[in-house]
Amino acid sequence: MANTVFNLQPVILENDLIKIIPLTENDFERLYEVASDPLIWKQHPEKDRYKKEVFQSFFNGAVSSESSFLIFEKRTNKLIGSTRYYDYDPLKSKIAIGFTFLARKYWGGQYNRAMKMLLLDYAFQNIESVRFHIGATNIRSQKAILKIGARKISEMYLDLNGIKLLHFEYEIKKQDWKNSRTLLSKMAYGEKADKEKQ
């Protein structure tokens, strides 16, 4: 049976592509350098998050959550984005992963999949279900989450600065993660290996 309490901000999670460390209140400027690209937020419900004052609110929420992370490309130690655990419910043994963004150079799947693998592996040591909430207009993220084995389970309206916006809820269960993880590992690392052989 999974544990009902666990550390939402481990000191470090890492694999061959990336490493993830806890976000702190001192990280605003360097993370904003990544987040200030307007195209990152083009399909996001909060499309003006590239503005410093808007991102400040997002960042404050990340700090106060005590479950947010910085994402680094491991080879270069370059900061490339951020992600977060949230909505932890120990009684129902579930948690959500989200508030994720990556610099556009690292779009395309490989780094996102490697990051999701780390967070899912760690979460499933402790809980039974991981959820993802994605804006109805964010087609790119919807396609990405389906590729790692999640399934859509509901639709809901979430509050974003006082505005109710439609989101889709996706889920991966611990019992299904083993098979999904095998596929995800091939997608995250197999593509890299194939390219290096060419």
SERO-4910 file (N, C-alpha, C, O; in steps of 0.05 Angstrom, whole numbers):
BEGIN
 pado doro    nc1    nc2    nc3   cac1   cac2   cac3    cc1    cc2    cc3    oc1    oc2    oc3
  Met    A     17    -24      0      0      0      0     17     25      0     38     26     14
  Ala    A     10     45    -15     26     70    -17     25     85      9      6     84     24
  Asn    A     47    100     15     48    117     38     28    140     34     22    148     11
  Thr    A     18    151     56     -1    173     54     11    200     58     -2    220     54
  Val    A     37    201     66     50    226     69     78    224     56     92    204     60
  Phe    A     85    244     41    112    244     29    122    272     23    106    291     23
  Asn    A    147    274     20    160    300     15    153    310    -13    161    298    -33
  Leu    A    139    333    -14    131    344    -40    153    359    -55    149    368    -77
  Gln    A    176    363    -42    197    378    -54    224    365    -48    240    375    -33
  Pro    A    229    341    -60    255    328    -55    278    345    -64    275    362    -82
  Val    A    301    340    -52    325    357    -58    333    357    -87    340    377    -98
  Ile    A    332    333   -100    339    332   -128    327    307   -140    326    286   -128
  Leu    A    317    309   -165    309    287   -182    324    290   -208    326    312   -218
  Glu    A    336    269   -218    352    272   -243    352    246   -259    349    224   -248
  Asn    A    357    249   -285    361    227   -303    382    236   -323    397    255   -318
  Asp    A    384    223   -346    405    229   -365    402    257   -378    421    269   -386
  Leu    A    377    266   -380    371    291   -395    369    316   -377    379    337   -384
  Ile    A    356    312   -354    349    336   -338    354    330   -308    357    307   -299
  Lys    A    355    352   -293    353    350   -264    333    370   -254    329    392   -266
  Ile    A    320    364   -232    299    380   -221    306    386   -192    312    367   -177
  Ile    A    306    411   -184    312    419   -156    290    438   -146    276    450   -162
  Pro    A    287    440   -120    266    458   -109    269    487   -118    291    497   -118
  Leu    A    247    500   -124    246    528   -130    246    544   -103    233    535    -84
  Thr    A    261    566   -102    261    583    -78    254    611    -85    252    618   -109
  Glu    A    250    628    -65    242    656    -69    264    672    -83    258    694    -92
  Asn    A    288    662    -83    310    676    -96    313    671   -126    332    681   -138
  Asp    A    295    655   -137    299    646   -164    283    662   -185    282    655   -208
  Phe    A    270    684   -176    252    698   -194    265    707   -220    256    701   -242
  Glu    A    287    722   -218    299    734   -241    309    714   -262    304    717   -286
  Arg    A    322    693   -253    332    674   -272    309    657   -285    311    649   -308
  Leu    A    288    653   -270    265    638   -281    250    656   -300    239    647   -321
  Tyr    A    247    681   -293    233    700   -311    247    703   -338    234    708   -358
  Glu    A    274    700   -339    288    701   -364    277    680   -383    276    685   -407
  Val    A    270    657   -372    258    636   -389    229    642   -396    221    639   -419
  Ala    A    214    652   -376    186    655   -379    178    680   -395    154    683   -402
  Ser    A    197    698   -400    190    724   -413    185    721   -443    180    741   -456
  Asp    A    187    697   -454    181    693   -483    151    691   -487    139    671   -477
  Pro    A    138    710   -501    109    709   -504     99    683   -517     76    675   -512
  Leu    A    115    671   -535    105    648   -549    102    623   -531     87    605   -538
  Ile    A    115    623   -509    112    601   -490     82    599   -481     72    577   -477
  Trp    A     70    622   -478     43    624   -466     21    627   -487     -2    632   -480
  Lys    A     27    624   -513      8    630   -534    -18    613   -531    -39    623   -536
  Gln    A    -15    587   -524    -39    570   -522    -49    568   -493    -68    553   -487
  His    A    -36    582   -475    -43    580   -447    -66    598   -441    -69    619   -453
  Pro    A    -84    591   -421   -106    609   -414    -97    637   -405   -111    656   -411
  Glu    A    -74    638   -392    -63    664   -383    -41    672   -403    -18    668   -397
  Lys    A    -49    684   -425    -31    688   -447    -11    711   -442      9    713   -457
  Asp    A    -16    728   -422      2    750   -417     21    744   -393     32    762   -381
  Arg    A     26    718   -388     43    711   -366     73    718   -372     89    717   -354
  Tyr    A     79    725   -396    106    734   -403    112    761   -391    135    769   -390
  Lys    A     91    776   -383     95    802   -371    105    799   -342     95    781   -328
  Lys    A    124    815   -334    137    811   -308    118    812   -285    120    795   -267
  Glu    A     99    831   -285     81    833   -262     61    809   -261     53    801   -239
  Val    A     54    798   -284     36    775   -285     52    750   -276     42    734   -260
  Phe    A     76    748   -286     93    725   -278     99    726   -248    102    705   -236
  Gln    A    101    750   -237    107    752   -208     86    738   -192     92    724   -172
  Ser    A     60    741   -200     39    728   -185     41    698   -188     37    683   -168
  Phe    A     47    688   -212     51    659   -216     74    649   -199     72    628   -186
  Phe    A     96    664   -198    119    656   -183    113    656   -153    122    637   -139
  Asn    A     99    676   -143     92    676   -115     76    651   -107     80    640    -85
  Gly    A     58    643   -124     42    619   -119     60    594   -119     56    576   -104
  Ala    A     80    594   -137     98    571   -138    114    569   -112    118    548   -101
  Val    A    124    592   -102    140    592    -78    123    583    -54    131    566    -38
  Ser    A     99    594    -52     82    588    -29     72    559    -29     65    548     -8
  Ser    A     72    547    -52     63    519    -54     81    500    -40     73    478    -31
  Glu    A    107    507    -38    128    490    -27    129    462    -40    135    442    -28
  Ser    A    122    462    -66    123    437    -81    130    442   -110    123    427   -128
  Ser    A    144    465   -115    152    473   -142    181    468   -147    197    466   -129
  Phe    A    188    466   -173    216    459   -180    226    476   -204    211    486   -220
  Leu    A    252    478   -204    266    488   -228    275    463   -244    282    443   -233
  Ile    A    275    466   -271    283    445   -289    308    454   -303    309    475   -315
  Phe    A    329    437   -302    354    443   -315    361    422   -336    356    398   -332
  Glu    A    372    431   -359    384    412   -377    410    402   -363    427    417   -356
  Lys    A    412    376   -360    434    365   -344    461    369   -357    480    376   -343
  Arg    A    463    366   -383    489    369   -396    502    396   -393    526    399   -389
  Thr    A    485    417   -396    495    445   -395    490    459   -369    501    480   -364
  Asn    A    473    447   -352    464    459   -327    449    485   -332    450    504   -316
  Lys    A    436    487   -355    421    510   -363    392    508   -352    379    487   -355
  Leu    A    382    529   -340    355    530   -330    336    531   -354    339    549   -371
  Ile    A    317    513   -356    299    512   -379    270    513   -373    253    514   -391
  Gly    A    262    514   -347    234    516   -341    227    510   -312    245    510   -295
  Ser    A    202    505   -307    192    500   -280    168    481   -281    154    479   -302
  Thr    A    163    468   -259    139    450   -256    131    449   -227    145    460   -210
  Arg    A    109    435   -221     99    435   -194     81    411   -188     66    402   -206
  Tyr    A     83    400   -164     62    383   -153     41    401   -140     48    422   -129
  Tyr    A     16    392   -140     -5    407   -126    -29    389   -122    -30    366   -132
  Asp    A    -49    399   -107    -73    384   -101    -68    356    -89    -81    337    -96
  Tyr    A    -49    355    -71    -43    330    -58    -65    322    -39    -73    338    -22
  Asp    A    -76    298    -42    -98    288    -25    -89    261    -14    -93    240    -28
  Pro    A    -78    260     10    -68    234     21    -90    214     26    -85    190     24
  Leu    A   -114    223     32   -136    205     37   -145    190     12   -152    166     13
  Lys    A   -144    204    -11   -152    192    -36   -127    182    -51   -130    171    -73
  Ser    A   -104    186    -40    -78    177    -51    -75    187    -80    -71    172    -99
  Lys    A    -78    214    -83    -75    226   -109    -60    253   -107    -60    266    -86
  Ile    A    -49    261   -130    -35    287   -132    -36    296   -160    -41    280   -178
  Ala    A    -32    321   -165    -31    332   -193     -4    343   -199     12    351   -181
  Ile    A      3    342   -225     28    354   -235     19    375   -255      3    370   -273
  Gly    A     31    398   -253     24    419   -272     39    445   -268     61    445   -256
  Phe    A     28    467   -278     41    493   -277     69    491   -291     88    505   -283
  Thr    A     70    474   -311     96    468   -324    100    486   -349     81    490   -364
  Phe    A    124    496   -351    131    509   -376    161    504   -382    177    501   -364
  Leu    A    167    503   -408    195    499   -417    202    520   -438    185    529   -453
  Ala    A    227    527   -438    237    545   -460    231    531   -487    233    506   -488
  Arg    A    225    547   -507    216    535   -533    237    517   -546    230    499   -560
  Lys    A    262    523   -541    284    506   -551    281    477   -543    290    459   -556
  Tyr    A    267    473   -520    265    446   -509    237    434   -512    231    414   -500
  Trp    A    222    446   -530    196    434   -537    201    411   -556    223    407   -566
  Gly    A    180    395   -560    183    373   -580    181    346   -567    180    326   -581
  Gly    A    180    346   -540    174    320   -527    195    309   -509    189    300   -487
  Gln    A    220    308   -519    241    293   -505    245    303   -476    245    287   -457
  Tyr    A    248    328   -472    253    339   -446    228    338   -428    230    333   -404
  Asn    A    205    344   -440    180    342   -425    175    314   -415    167    310   -392
  Arg    A    180    294   -432    176    267   -424    195    258   -402    188    245   -383
  Ala    A    221    267   -405    240    260   -384    233    272   -357    236    260   -337
  Met    A    222    297   -358    213    310   -333    189    296   -321    189    291   -297
  Lys    A    170    289   -338    146    275   -328    154    247   -316    142    239   -296
  Met    A    173    234   -328    182    208   -317    193    211   -289    186    195   -272
  Leu    A    209    231   -285    220    236   -258    198    241   -238    197    229   -216
  Leu    A    179    259   -244    158    266   -226    139    243   -221    129    238   -198
  Leu    A    133    228   -242    114    205   -239    128    182   -223    115    171   -206
  Asp    A    152    176   -230    167    155   -215    167    161   -185    162    144   -168
  Tyr    A    173    186   -178    174    194   -150    146    193   -137    143    183   -115
  Ala    A    126    204   -151    100    204   -140     89    176   -135     76    171   -114
  Phe    A     94    158   -154     82    131   -151     96    114   -130     88     91   -125
  Gln    A    117    124   -118    128    111    -94    110    115    -70    112    101    -50
  Asn    A     92    135    -73     76    143    -50     46    144    -54     31    141    -34
  Ile    A     37    147    -78      8    150    -83     -1    133   -106     15    121   -120
  Glu    A    -28    132   -111    -39    114   -130    -49    127   -156    -52    114   -176
  Ser    A    -52    154   -156    -63    167   -179    -51    195   -183    -48    210   -163
  Val    A    -43    201   -207    -32    228   -214    -51    241   -234    -59    228   -254
  Arg    A    -58    266   -229    -77    281   -247    -62    303   -261    -41    313   -252
  Phe    A    -73    312   -283    -63    334   -299    -87    351   -307   -107    340   -317
  His    A    -86    377   -304   -107    395   -312    -97    414   -334    -78    429   -330
  Ile    A   -109    412   -357    -99    426   -381   -121    443   -393   -144    433   -397
  Gly    A   -115    468   -399   -134    486   -410   -146    475   -436   -132    462   -452
  Ala    A   -172    481   -441   -186    470   -464   -173    480   -490   -176    466   -511
  Thr    A   -160    503   -490   -148    513   -514   -119    505   -518   -107    510   -539
  Asn    A   -108    491   -498    -80    484   -499    -77    456   -513    -71    436   -500
  Ile    A    -80    456   -539    -80    431   -555    -53    417   -553    -51    393   -551
  Arg    A    -32    433   -554     -5    421   -553     -1    404   -527      9    382   -529
  Ser    A     -8    415   -504     -5    400   -479    -24    376   -477    -17    356   -466
  Gln    A    -48    379   -489    -66    356   -489    -55    333   -505    -56    310   -496
  Lys    A    -43    338   -527    -31    317   -544     -7    305   -529     -3    280   -530
  Ala    A      8    322   -516     32    312   -502     25    293   -479     38    273   -475
  Ile    A      4    300   -464     -3    284   -441    -15    257   -449    -11    237   -435
  Leu    A    -29    256   -472    -39    231   -482    -17    212   -490    -19    188   -487
  Lys    A      5    224   -500     28    208   -509     42    193   -487     56    174   -491
  Ile    A     39    203   -462     52    189   -440     33    170   -425     40    161   -403
  Gly    A     10    165   -436     -8    145   -425    -30    155   -407    -44    139   -395
  Ala    A    -34    181   -406    -56    192   -390    -82    189   -405    -83    187   -430
  Arg    A   -104    188   -390   -131    187   -403   -148    209   -392   -147    216   -368
  Lys    A   -165    221   -409   -182    242   -401   -205    231   -384   -218    211   -392
  Ile    A   -210    242   -360   -230    232   -342   -253    252   -336   -274    244   -327
  Ser    A   -248    278   -341   -269    297   -335   -263    324   -347   -241    329   -357
  Glu    A   -283    341   -346   -279    370   -354   -288    387   -330   -307    379   -316
  Met    A   -275    409   -326   -281    426   -303   -274    455   -309   -258    460   -327
  Tyr    A   -285    472   -293   -278    501   -295   -261    508   -272   -269    505   -249
  Leu    A   -237    518   -277   -218    527   -256   -216    557   -256   -218    570   -277
  Asp    A   -212    568   -233   -210    597   -229   -183    607   -236   -163    597   -225
  Leu    A   -181    626   -254   -155    639   -261   -159    669   -258   -170    682   -276
  Asn    A   -149    679   -236   -152    708   -231   -181    717   -233   -187    738   -244
  Gly    A   -199    701   -221   -227    709   -220   -243    702   -244   -267    707   -245
  Ile    A   -231    689   -264   -245    681   -288   -246    650   -289   -225    637   -286
  Lys    A   -270    639   -293   -273    610   -295   -267    601   -324   -279    610   -343
  Leu    A   -247    584   -326   -238    574   -352   -240    544   -354   -233    529   -335
  Leu    A   -249    534   -376   -253    505   -380   -226    491   -382   -208    499   -397
  His    A   -223    470   -366   -199    453   -366   -208    424   -369   -230    416   -361
  Phe    A   -190    408   -380   -194    379   -382   -176    366   -361   -153    373   -358
  Glu    A   -187    346   -347   -172    331   -327   -164    304   -338   -181    289   -349
  Tyr    A   -138    298   -336   -127    272   -345   -115    257   -321   -108    269   -301
  Glu    A   -114    231   -324   -104    214   -301    -85    192   -311    -89    181   -332
  Ile    A    -65    186   -295    -49    162   -298    -50    148   -271    -45    160   -250
  Lys    A    -57    122   -271    -58    107   -247    -32     91   -243    -19     83   -262
  Lys    A    -26     86   -218     -1     72   -212     -1     44   -225     20     35   -235
  Gln    A    -24     31   -225    -26      4   -236    -20      4   -266    -12    -17   -277
  Asp    A    -24     27   -280    -19     28   -309      8     40   -316     16     40   -339
  Trp    A     22     50   -296     46     66   -301     69     48   -311     85     58   -327
  Lys    A     71     23   -303     93      6   -312     94      4   -343    115      8   -355
  Asn    A     72     -2   -355     71     -4   -384     75     24   -397     89     26   -417
  Ser    A     62     44   -386     65     71   -397     94     80   -395    105     94   -413
  Arg    A    107     73   -373    135     82   -369    154     70   -389    172     83   -398
  Thr    A    149     45   -396    167     32   -416    165     46   -442    186     51   -455
  Leu    A    141     53   -451    137     68   -476    149     96   -473    163    105   -492
  Leu    A    145    109   -451    155    136   -447    185    137   -447    197    155   -458
  Ser    A    198    116   -435    227    115   -435    238    113   -463    258    125   -470
  Lys    A    225     97   -480    234     94   -507    231    120   -522    248    128   -539
  Met    A    209    134   -517    204    160   -531    224    181   -522    233    198   -538
  Ala    A    231    181   -496    248    201   -485    277    197   -492    292    216   -498
  Tyr    A    286    172   -492    314    166   -496    319    151   -522    341    153   -533
  Gly    A    300    136   -532    304    121   -557    308    139   -581    325    133   -598
  Glu    A    294    162   -582    297    181   -604    325    192   -604    337    195   -625
  Lys    A    336    198   -581    363    208   -579    383    188   -588    402    195   -603
  Ala    A    379    163   -580    398    142   -587    397    137   -617    418    134   -630
  Asp    A    373    137   -629    371    133   -658    385    155   -673    399    149   -693
  Lys    A    382    180   -664    395    202   -678    425    200   -677    440    206   -696
  Glu    A    435    191   -653    464    189   -650    476    167   -667    500    167   -674
  Lys    A    460    147   -675    469    125   -692    471    133   -721    485    121   -737
  Gln    A    456    154   -729    454    162   -757    480    177   -766    482    185   -789
***
